[in-house]
């Protein structure tokens, strides 16, 4: 849970936002790590969206019509 709080706090800092410690602790306790192997999809067009994803390491490439349109690196989020 502490590492999750650091990820969330770093994202908030990059976004220029602040969050009180209680809210940070509550939200970070609900983060669920997910490891995605290279070449696998995280989400696809048309999927129901109910999650937010943080890129903690590696690169996430976004495709539209099988063409890469965006590269998300450590510190980025989507969803």
Buried (B, 14 or more C-beta within 10 A) or exposed (E): EEEBBEBBBBBBEEEEEEBEEEEBBEBBEEBEEEEEEEEEEBEEEEEEEEEEBBBBEEEBEEEEEEEEEEEBEEBBBBE
